[in-house]
Amino acid sequence: MFFLLDSVTTMPTIFEDMYNDLFYQLFDYLDAYDIYYSFFGLNKRFNDLAEHKPTLHANITSKKFRDYYQILLPLIHLRLVALKFDELQLFIKIYYSFSKQFSRIRSLTLSNVIVDRLPLLKCILSLTLELKSSSVHSTSYLFQILHSKLPLLKYLVITNNPIVYKIYKPTLYLHQYLETLAIDVGFCSDLFKLFSCLPNIRCLTLNVKSTLISADFQIENPSIIIPTVKILIVNDQPPGLIKVEHIKYVLKYFPDLKAFAFISYSIESINGTKWEQILSTISTLTKFQLQVNVQQLKVEPNIIEIQSKFQTNYWHDKKWTNVKGDWYQQQNCFTLRVY
């Protein structure tokens, strides 16, 4: 617990000689709790800086809840633009106590969430949800709840979600405002039908879990295409189940893609010949990023051979610089930029 001090002392230091704008930039990286705990009460100038910081964000944990609830929130609620909670129950308690005063909140992060317990959040534009690992949601149900509770949502991240991608009557819960989505992918059954619920989705991140069946991606002529998606990030999480040749099937769903990033944990993903065959078919693509992270290699990679596959006219014309691989051998990190 901390206390806001009424008395102030004057202790000029070199640190204090910094301009106000520099302090405000520093405060952008600090939680509201840390700003008040560290600076308020030092002297009048620091009190003024803390009280006049126009926007604040708060990470309200169970440990800090009492201080926030009793001391800080009554002082800073009108300046809060982002909230983070490690327990849904803490958010619900604060929400019903201060909801009418949280007029500027635009970003919300919730852990251990049961989605049907979310209150109506009309002003939230950005939401990060860490679902309870024990709860399994159908996609239809999940997005129906989000559509009804967060009608203006534009940015959504859902993690730790063993979602079964089954879509039922998607037109009943079209989410018109959602533009950015990051979601864990465990099973691909009906996955891409999800985007028929999101007519304005532009940026998509797929975090591929180890339960994925690679064959789920291998569809020659997909019945659904998503022309609105311009940015696609595929994060093939360890142990790295997606092969480069599988990506061509994924990209068929996104005919107007402008930027594509692939993050892998398999050294086989650094193959310039295969990537050229796949990417050269996408006339709209202007940006490509390949990041390969490998912890241990049984055989040291042939760097000359890897680089030679990125020396064609295609790669030289594109001049994409974010193509590299990192691997760790005997506690040493090696980075290979392929061209």
C-alpha positions as CSV (number, residue, x, y, z in Angstrom):
1,M,0.0,0.0,0.0
2,F,1.1,3.6,-0.6
3,F,-0.2,6.9,0.6
4,L,-0.5,10.2,-1.3
5,L,1.5,12.8,0.8
6,D,0.1,16.2,1.5
7,S,3.5,17.7,2.4
8,V,6.2,18.2,-0.2
9,T,9.9,18.8,0.1
10,T,12.2,20.7,-2.2
11,M,15.2,18.6,-3.3
12,P,16.5,19.9,-6.6
13,T,18.5,17.3,-8.6
14,I,19.9,16.9,-12.1
15,F,17.1,14.5,-12.8
16,E,14.6,17.2,-11.9
17,D,16.1,19.5,-14.5
18,M,14.6,17.4,-17.3
19,Y,11.9,19.1,-19.4
20,N,8.3,18.2,-18.6
21,D,7.8,16.6,-22.1
22,L,10.6,14.1,-21.3
23,F,8.9,13.1,-18.1
24,Y,5.6,12.7,-19.9
25,Q,7.3,10.4,-22.4
26,L,8.8,8.4,-19.6
27,F,5.3,8.2,-18.0
28,D,3.9,6.7,-21.2
29,Y,5.9,3.5,-20.3
30,L,4.8,3.4,-16.6
31,D,1.7,2.2,-15.0
32,A,-0.4,4.8,-13.2
33,Y,0.4,3.1,-9.9
34,D,4.1,3.4,-10.5
35,I,3.9,7.0,-11.5
36,Y,2.1,8.0,-8.3
37,Y,4.1,5.6,-6.1
38,S,7.4,6.9,-7.5
39,F,6.8,10.6,-8.1
40,F,3.9,11.9,-6.2
41,G,4.9,13.6,-2.9
42,L,8.5,14.4,-3.9
43,N,7.8,18.1,-4.5
44,K,5.2,20.3,-6.1
45,R,6.5,20.0,-9.6
46,F,6.3,16.2,-9.6
47,N,2.9,16.4,-8.1
48,D,1.8,18.7,-10.9
49,L,3.4,16.3,-13.5
50,A,1.5,13.3,-12.1
51,E,-1.8,15.2,-11.9
52,H,-1.6,16.7,-15.4
53,K,-0.5,13.7,-17.4
54,P,-3.4,13.7,-19.9
55,T,-3.6,10.0,-20.5
56,L,-2.9,7.0,-18.2
57,H,-3.0,3.3,-18.3
58,A,-3.5,1.0,-15.3
59,N,-2.6,-2.7,-14.7
60,I,-4.9,-3.6,-11.8
61,T,-3.7,-6.8,-10.2
62,S,-5.2,-8.4,-7.1
63,K,-2.2,-7.2,-5.2
64,K,-2.7,-3.5,-6.3
65,F,-6.5,-3.7,-6.3
66,R,-7.1,-2.0,-2.9
67,D,-4.8,0.9,-3.6
68,Y,-6.4,1.5,-7.0
69,Y,-10.0,1.1,-5.8
70,Q,-9.7,3.3,-2.6
71,I,-7.0,5.9,-3.6
72,L,-6.0,6.1,-7.3
73,L,-9.2,5.5,-9.3
74,P,-11.1,8.4,-7.8
75,L,-8.2,10.7,-8.8
76,I,-7.4,9.4,-12.3
77,H,-10.5,7.8,-13.8
78,L,-11.1,10.6,-16.2
79,R,-7.6,10.3,-17.7
80,L,-7.5,6.5,-18.1
81,V,-7.5,5.3,-21.7
82,A,-6.3,1.7,-21.1
83,L,-7.1,-0.9,-18.4
84,K,-5.6,-4.4,-17.7
85,F,-6.9,-6.9,-15.2
86,D,-5.5,-10.3,-14.1
87,E,-8.9,-11.4,-12.9
88,L,-12.3,-10.8,-14.4
89,Q,-14.0,-10.4,-11.0
90,L,-11.7,-7.4,-10.3
91,F,-12.8,-5.7,-13.5
92,I,-16.5,-6.4,-12.9
93,K,-16.3,-4.8,-9.4
94,I,-14.5,-1.7,-10.7
95,Y,-16.6,-1.5,-13.8
96,Y,-19.9,-1.3,-11.9
97,S,-18.4,1.2,-9.4
98,F,-16.8,3.5,-12.0
99,S,-18.4,2.7,-15.4
100,K,-20.0,6.1,-15.9
101,Q,-16.7,7.8,-15.1
102,F,-14.6,5.7,-17.5
103,S,-15.5,7.9,-20.4
104,R,-12.1,7.7,-22.2
105,I,-11.3,4.0,-21.9
106,R,-10.6,2.6,-25.3
107,S,-8.3,-0.4,-24.6
108,L,-9.0,-3.3,-22.2
109,T,-7.0,-6.5,-21.4
110,L,-8.6,-9.3,-19.4
111,S,-7.1,-12.6,-18.1
112,N,-8.9,-15.7,-17.1
113,V,-12.1,-14.6,-18.9
114,I,-15.5,-16.2,-19.2
115,V,-16.9,-14.3,-22.1
116,D,-20.6,-14.5,-21.2
117,R,-19.9,-12.6,-18.0
118,L,-18.6,-9.6,-19.8
119,P,-20.7,-6.4,-19.3
120,L,-21.8,-4.1,-22.1
121,L,-18.7,-2.1,-23.2
122,K,-19.8,0.4,-25.8
123,C,-16.7,2.6,-25.8
124,I,-14.0,-0.2,-26.1
125,L,-12.1,-0.2,-29.3
126,S,-9.3,-2.6,-28.4
127,L,-9.7,-5.8,-26.4
128,T,-7.2,-8.5,-25.4
129,L,-8.7,-11.7,-23.9
130,E,-7.0,-14.5,-22.2
131,L,-9.7,-17.1,-22.0
132,K,-9.8,-19.6,-19.2
133,S,-8.0,-22.7,-20.4
134,S,-10.8,-24.9,-19.1
135,S,-13.4,-23.2,-21.2
136,V,-14.1,-24.2,-24.7
137,H,-16.1,-21.9,-26.9
138,S,-17.6,-22.4,-30.3
139,T,-16.7,-19.5,-32.7
140,S,-20.3,-18.7,-33.3
141,Y,-21.0,-18.3,-29.6
142,L,-17.8,-16.3,-28.9
143,F,-18.3,-13.8,-31.6
144,Q,-22.0,-13.5,-30.9
145,I,-21.2,-12.4,-27.3
146,L,-18.4,-10.0,-28.5
147,H,-20.8,-8.5,-31.0
148,S,-23.5,-7.8,-28.4
149,K,-21.2,-6.7,-25.7
150,L,-18.6,-4.7,-27.7
151,P,-20.4,-3.3,-30.7
152,L,-17.6,-0.8,-31.7
153,L,-14.6,-3.1,-31.3
154,K,-11.9,-2.6,-33.9
155,Y,-8.9,-4.5,-32.4
156,L,-9.2,-8.0,-30.9
157,V,-6.6,-10.4,-29.5
158,I,-7.7,-13.8,-28.1
159,T,-5.1,-16.1,-26.5
160,N,-5.1,-19.4,-24.7
161,N,-8.3,-20.4,-26.5
162,P,-9.0,-24.0,-27.4
163,I,-11.7,-22.8,-29.7
164,V,-13.7,-25.3,-31.9
165,Y,-14.2,-23.4,-35.1
166,K,-17.8,-24.3,-36.0
167,I,-19.8,-21.6,-37.7
168,Y,-23.6,-21.4,-37.6
169,K,-25.5,-18.7,-39.4
170,P,-22.7,-16.1,-39.4
171,T,-24.8,-13.4,-40.8
172,L,-26.7,-13.2,-37.5
173,Y,-23.7,-11.6,-35.8
174,L,-21.7,-9.7,-38.4
175,H,-19.1,-7.6,-36.6
176,Q,-18.9,-4.5,-38.9
177,Y,-16.2,-2.5,-37.1
178,L,-13.5,-5.2,-36.3
179,E,-10.4,-4.5,-38.4
180,T,-7.6,-6.3,-36.6
181,L,-7.7,-9.9,-35.2
182,A,-5.1,-12.1,-33.5
183,I,-6.2,-15.5,-32.6
184,D,-4.8,-18.9,-31.6
185,V,-5.4,-21.6,-34.1
186,G,-5.8,-25.2,-32.7
187,F,-8.2,-26.8,-35.1
188,C,-8.8,-25.6,-38.7
189,S,-12.3,-27.1,-39.2
190,D,-14.4,-24.2,-40.5
191,L,-11.7,-21.7,-39.4
192,F,-11.9,-19.5,-42.5
193,K,-15.7,-19.3,-42.4
194,L,-15.0,-17.2,-39.3
195,F,-14.2,-14.3,-41.6
196,S,-17.6,-14.2,-43.1
197,C,-18.6,-12.7,-39.7
198,L,-16.0,-10.0,-40.1
199,P,-16.6,-8.1,-43.4
200,N,-14.1,-5.4,-42.7
201,I,-11.2,-7.4,-41.3
202,R,-7.9,-6.0,-42.6
203,C,-5.1,-7.3,-40.4
204,L,-5.0,-11.0,-39.3
205,T,-2.6,-12.9,-37.0
206,L,-2.8,-16.7,-36.7
207,N,-0.9,-18.2,-33.9
208,V,-0.7,-21.9,-34.9
209,K,-0.8,-24.3,-31.9
210,S,0.7,-27.8,-31.8
211,T,-2.7,-29.4,-32.1
212,L,-3.1,-28.2,-35.7
213,I,-3.4,-30.8,-38.4
214,S,-1.3,-29.6,-41.3
215,A,-3.6,-31.3,-43.8
216,D,-6.4,-28.9,-42.7
217,F,-4.6,-26.2,-44.7
218,Q,-4.3,-28.2,-47.9
219,I,-7.4,-27.0,-49.9
220,E,-6.7,-26.5,-53.6
221,N,-9.8,-24.3,-54.3
222,P,-11.2,-22.7,-51.2
223,S,-14.9,-21.8,-51.3
224,I,-14.3,-18.7,-49.3
225,I,-11.9,-15.8,-50.0
226,I,-11.3,-12.8,-47.8
227,P,-10.3,-9.9,-50.0
228,T,-10.4,-7.4,-47.2
229,V,-7.4,-8.8,-45.4
230,K,-4.3,-6.8,-46.5
231,I,-1.8,-7.9,-43.7
232,L,-1.4,-11.5,-42.7
233,I,0.9,-12.9,-39.9
234,V,1.3,-16.6,-39.5
235,N,3.1,-17.5,-36.3
236,D,3.9,-21.3,-36.4
237,Q,4.6,-21.9,-32.7
238,P,6.9,-24.7,-31.5
239,P,7.6,-27.3,-32.6
240,G,6.8,-25.9,-36.0
241,L,4.3,-28.0,-37.9
242,I,3.6,-25.9,-40.9
243,K,5.8,-26.5,-43.9
244,V,6.5,-23.8,-46.5
245,E,4.5,-25.7,-49.1
246,H,1.4,-25.5,-46.9
247,I,1.5,-21.7,-47.0
248,K,0.4,-21.6,-50.6
249,Y,-3.0,-23.0,-49.5
250,V,-3.4,-20.4,-46.8
251,L,-2.6,-17.5,-49.1
252,K,-5.3,-18.6,-51.5
253,Y,-7.8,-17.3,-49.0
254,F,-6.3,-13.8,-49.2
255,P,-6.1,-12.7,-52.9
256,D,-5.4,-9.0,-52.2
257,L,-2.7,-9.4,-49.6
258,K,-0.2,-6.5,-49.4
259,A,2.0,-7.7,-46.5
260,F,2.8,-11.2,-45.2
261,A,4.9,-12.4,-42.3
262,F,5.8,-16.0,-41.4
263,I,7.4,-16.8,-38.1
264,S,8.7,-20.4,-37.8
265,Y,10.8,-22.6,-35.6
266,S,12.0,-25.0,-38.3
267,I,15.2,-24.4,-40.2
268,E,13.6,-25.9,-43.3
269,S,11.5,-22.7,-43.6
270,I,14.6,-20.7,-44.9
271,N,14.2,-21.9,-48.5
272,G,14.4,-19.1,-51.0
273,T,13.3,-21.3,-53.9
274,K,10.1,-22.5,-52.3
275,W,9.2,-19.0,-51.1
276,E,9.8,-17.5,-54.5
277,Q,7.5,-20.1,-56.1
278,I,4.7,-19.2,-53.6
279,L,5.1,-15.4,-53.3
280,S,5.6,-14.7,-57.0
281,T,2.0,-15.7,-57.6
282,I,0.8,-12.8,-55.4
283,S,0.9,-9.7,-57.6
284,T,-0.4,-7.4,-54.8
285,L,2.3,-8.3,-52.2
286,T,4.7,-5.4,-51.4
287,K,6.2,-6.6,-48.1
288,F,7.4,-10.0,-46.9
289,Q,9.0,-10.9,-43.5
290,L,10.5,-14.3,-42.6
291,Q,11.7,-14.9,-39.1
292,V,13.0,-18.4,-38.2
293,N,14.1,-19.2,-34.6
294,V,15.7,-22.5,-33.9
295,Q,17.0,-23.4,-30.5
296,Q,19.2,-26.4,-31.3
297,L,20.4,-27.8,-34.6
298,K,21.7,-31.4,-34.9
299,V,23.6,-30.4,-38.1
300,E,25.1,-27.0,-38.7
301,P,23.3,-25.3,-41.6
302,N,24.9,-24.8,-45.0
303,I,24.9,-21.0,-45.1
304,I,26.2,-20.7,-48.6
305,E,23.5,-23.0,-50.0
306,I,20.8,-21.2,-48.0
307,Q,22.0,-17.8,-49.3
308,S,22.3,-18.9,-52.9
309,K,18.6,-19.6,-53.0
310,F,17.9,-16.0,-52.3
311,Q,20.2,-14.6,-55.0
312,T,17.7,-14.8,-58.0
313,N,16.4,-11.7,-59.8
314,Y,13.1,-12.0,-57.9
315,W,14.8,-11.5,-54.6
316,H,17.1,-8.7,-55.8
317,D,14.1,-6.9,-57.3
318,K,12.0,-7.1,-54.2
319,K,14.8,-5.9,-51.8
320,W,13.0,-7.3,-48.8
321,T,15.4,-6.9,-45.8
322,N,13.4,-8.7,-43.1
323,V,14.3,-12.2,-44.1
324,K,16.5,-13.9,-41.5
325,G,17.1,-16.8,-39.3
326,D,18.3,-17.1,-35.7
327,W,19.6,-20.3,-34.1
328,Y,21.2,-21.2,-30.9
329,Q,24.2,-23.5,-30.6
330,Q,25.9,-24.1,-27.3
331,Q,24.5,-20.9,-25.7
332,N,25.7,-18.8,-28.7
333,C,23.2,-17.0,-30.9
334,F,23.8,-16.8,-34.7
335,T,21.8,-14.6,-37.1
336,L,21.7,-15.2,-40.8
337,R,20.5,-12.5,-43.1
338,V,19.9,-14.4,-46.3
339,Y,20.5,-11.5,-48.7
